Amino acid sequence: PLHVIVELDPENRSRRLAAAKAWRDEELGQVCTVYLPDGIYKFRRGRRGWEPRVVDGEEWPVPNRWGVVPVVPILNRPGLLEPSVSEIENILSKQDMINKLLADMVVAAEYGAFRQRWATGVEIPDDSDGDGQPSDEFIAAVNRLWSVTAPDAKFGEFGQTDLDPYVKAIVMLVQHIASQTATPPHYLLNTGVLPSGESLRAAEAPLVAKAKRRQRGFGASWAEVMRLALLMNGRELPAGETITTVWADPESRTESEHVDAVMKMKSLDVPTQQLWELLGFSPQQIERFKLMRVDDALSQLLAAPPASSGVSGSAADASV
C-alpha cells in the first residue's frame, strides 16, 4: 500500500478516477503502473524520463475491459479534508520516547554493570613507565584483589545504577498509549492479574466499539473488492442485489453466552436463517440445514400414524 496512490472523484468519493503503483525493480530500476478506466499503462524511468514499459505478449496500453479502476483503497478514519488518518499517528511521539528511554537504560546498565571502587588512606604508586597510570596492583577487575599494609586504608564502592526510574517512565508511556488507542491494559501485560467475566468485557469494551466502527468503514471497501472479483471472473451482480461484508464478532464471549444472546433474539421473531448466520455458520452449512429440516419434516410425516375417522375401512383407505 505504501507504493500505491488512488485519485478519488471529489464529487463522489466512491468513484475512483485513477490509481498508480510505483516501485523499484532490481532489473528495470524505477517502474510505475497507472490504472485508468480505459487502460493500464506501464512505464519505466529512462535517461530522458518516463518511457513505456512494454511486456512481451502484452499490448501497450493493456485494455481495461472492466471499465473501472481495479484498485480499491481501504481508508482508515477518512475525513473531509484528509483521505485517511493512520491509527498510530497520535502515539508515534510516545513510541519515540519509549525507544529513547530503552536506549538510555541499556547505556546506564552497561556503564553501571561493573561498580566503581574507591580507596582512601592509600598512596597508589605509579607503574614503572612513569606515565602517571596506577600500577597493576590497584587495577579493578573481577579476578583481582586489593591488599595494602597501611593501617588507615579504607576501601569501598559506589552504588549501583538504579534502572527503576527508566522502567516506571516506560510503563507510564505504555499506559498512555493503551489509553489513547483503546487497547485493554492486559493486552500489553500492564497488570499482574488477567481480568475475566464482566471485568474482561468492561476492559475490552472501548476496543470492541472501535473495531465495530472500523467494520462499517472497511466493509464497503471489501464489498467493492468482491464485486470486482466477480466482474473479473465474468459475473455481474443482478439488478437490485448487493454484496455485504460479514464480520466475525469482535467481542470476547463464551459459546454459551453467544448462544443465549441469539436465543433471546428468537423471541423477537428474528428469522431462523438470520440466527444461524449470527451463530457463525457458513452459507454451505445453512443450505445443508435447510435440506435437513425438509428431510426431518418428511420423516416425521411418514412416521406419524394416520388420522382416525369414523368412516369404514375402504373409505378410510381412500382418504389416506
N, C-alpha and C positions, 0 to 999 in steps of 0.2 A: 503493500500500500504506500510506502514512502516513495516509490518510484512513479506513482500514478497521480494524475490530476484530472478532475472532471469539471466541465463547464455546464452549469445548470441554467435553464431558462429563467430570467429574472421575473417574468410574469407567472410562470408555472414551474415551481421548483421540482416537481415530479417528472418534468420532461428534461432529458439530457440532450444537450446540443453537440457536445464533443468530449473526447477523452484522449489522453496521451500517456504513454508509458515510456520513460527514458531510463536507460541503464548502460553500464559499461560492459561490453563483451570482450572476452580475452583475445579473440582473433580480430574482430572488426573495430574494436575501440568503442567510442560512444555511439550508441544507436538509439533510435526512437521509433515508436509506432503510434500513429494518430488514427483514432477511430471516429468516423463520421457516419451519419445515417446512410450516405450513398456509397461509401467505400472505406477501405482500410489502407492507409498509406504508410509505407515503411521507409525509413531514412537512416543514413549513417553520416557521421561528420567526416568530411574530407578536408583537403587543403583549402578549398575555396568555400567552405561552409557545408551546409546540409545538402546531401545529394541522394537520389533514390537508391534504396537498397533492394535489389532485385534478387529474389529467391528462385532457385531452379524449380521449374514446374508450376510457378505461380504467375498470375497476371500482376501488372502494376498499373494502378492500384488494384487490390483484391476487391471484387464487387461485394458489397454488403447486401445480400439478398433478403435480410430480415428487416431492413428499413429503419432500424433503431440502433443507438449506440450500445454495444454489448458489454458495457461496463457499468456496474451498479455500485454507487457509493453507500456504505453503511456508516452514517454520520452519528457521532456521539454528542448529545446535547446540542442539536442545531439551534441557532438563533436567527434573529432578523438581520443582524449586522455581520455575524461570523458564521461560516458554514458549519463548523463544529468546534467543540472545545475538548481538549484531552482530559481524560478522567484523572490524570495525575498532575495536571498543570499546577494546581493550588498547593501541592505538597512537595514540589521539586526543591524548593529552597530549604525545607526542613530535612529532606533527604541529603542535601549537600552538607547541612550542619552535622548530621549523623556520621557521614563519611569523614568529615574533618575531625570530629571527636574520636572516632575509631583510630584514625591515623595518629593523633596526638597520644592516645592511650598506648598504642603499640610503641611509640618512641619513648614515652615515660617508662613503660615496663622494661624496655631494652636497656635504658641507662640506669634504671634502679634495680636491675636483676642482681648485680654484684654490689653489695653495700660498701660505701667508702669508709675507711678506717682513719682514726686519728690517734696521735700519741703526744704526751706531754712529759716533761722532765727527762727527755732523751735527746741527746745530740746525735743527729743522724749523720754519719760520716759520708763523704763523697767517695765515689769509686776511684779507682787508680788512674782513670783517664783525665781527671781534673776538669770535667765538663759541667760540674755542678749537679749532676744527677745522683740520686741516692744509690748507695751500694746495694748489691744483691741481697744483703741481709735484711733490708726493710722493703722489699718489693712485695706488694699484696697479691696473693694468689690463693687459689683454692687449696693447693697442696703444700703451702708454706706456713711456717710457724715463727712468730717473733719471740725472741728472748733477749733480755738485757740484764746487766748487773747493777744498774743504777737503782738505788733504794726508793727514789721518789718517782720512778717511772709509772705512768698510767696509760692505759690503752682503752680504746672504745671504738664505737662505730656509729655512723649517722643512721637515723631511722629510715625505714623502707618507704618507697614512694607509694602514696595512697591512691589507688585506682578507683576507689568508690565514687568520688565526685564525677568521674567520666561516665561510670555506669548509670548513676542517677540521672545525669543530663540526657543520656541516650534513651533511657526508659521514658523520661518526660516527653521527649520529642516523638517517640513511637506512640505514646498515648495521644498526643495532639494529632498525629497522622490518622490514627484509628478514629478519632472523633470527627475529623473533617471528611473522611472518606466513608463514614458509616460502617466501618469494619468492626465486628464484635471483638472485644478485648481478648477473649480466649482464642481467637484465630491467630493472634500474634503472641500467644503464651505469656501475656502480661499478668495473668492471675495464676495462683498456685492451684486453685480448685476449678475444675471444669463444671460449668453450670449444667443443669438438667431440668426437664419438666418445664414449668412456667417460666423459670428464670432463663432457661435457654431460649425460649420463644421471645421473651422480652429483650434479651440481648441481641437477637438476630432480627428483630422487627424492623429497625431502620434499613438494614441491608436488604431484607426481603422487599420492602417498599421501593427501594432504589432499583432492584432487579426488575420488579414489575413495571416500573416506569420505562426502563430501557427496553423491555419486551415490546411495549407499544411502538416505540420508535424503530427498533430493529426489525419488527415483524413485517412491516410494509416492504422493507428492502429485501428481505429473504423471500417474500411472496413474489416480488418482481424477478428475483433470480430464478425461481422455479418457473415462472411464466416464460422467461427467455429460454430456459432449458426445454420446455415443451415446444416452444416455437422452433428452436433449432433441431428438434427431433421430428419436425414435420407435423406437429399437432398445434392447434389453436383452441383456446377456450371458447366454448359455445357462448352465444349471446346470453347475458344475464347471469353467467356463472363467474365466480371469483375464487381466488386462492387465499386461504387463511393459514397463517403460521401457527402451529400448535406447539406451545412451550411446556416443558416439564415444570412441575410445581417447585418454585424456589424455596418454599418453606420447609423446615425440618419437622416432619411429623412421623409418628409411628404408623404402621399399616392399619392398626385398629382405629386410631384416631381419624385417619383418612376415610376409612370405610364408614365410620359412624357419621362423619360430616356429609358424605354422599347419600347415606340412607335418610338423613334429615331432609335433603333436597327432594327425595322421592315423595315426602308428604306434601310438597308444594306442587305436585303434578308435573315434575320435570320428566320429560320423556326418558324411557329406559335406555335408548341408544346414547343419549347425552350423558347419562350416568356411567355407562360403560366407557365412554371417552374420558370422563373425569377420573376414572379409576386407572387410566393408563393403558387400556387395551388397544392393540393395533387395529387398523381397519380390516386386516385379514382375519383377525380373531373375532371381530364384531360380525363379519359376514358369516363365519362359522357358527357363532352364537345364534344368528337368525335361523340358519338351517337346522340347528339342533332344536330350537324351540318348535319349529314346524314338525320335526320328527317326533319330539316328545308329545306334542298335541295329537298327532296321528296315532301314536302308540296308545295313549290314554283313551282315544275314541274307540279304537278297535278292542281294547281290553274291557271297556265298560259293558255291563250287561244290558240287553235290550229292554227298552221301556215296556212295562206291563200294561196291558189294556184288557178290557172286558169283552173282547171280540173273540170269536172262535179261532182255532189254530190256523186254519187256512187263511183267514182274513189277517190274522196277526203276522203270518209269514209274508203275506203280500205287502203289508205295511212296512215290515222290515226291509 
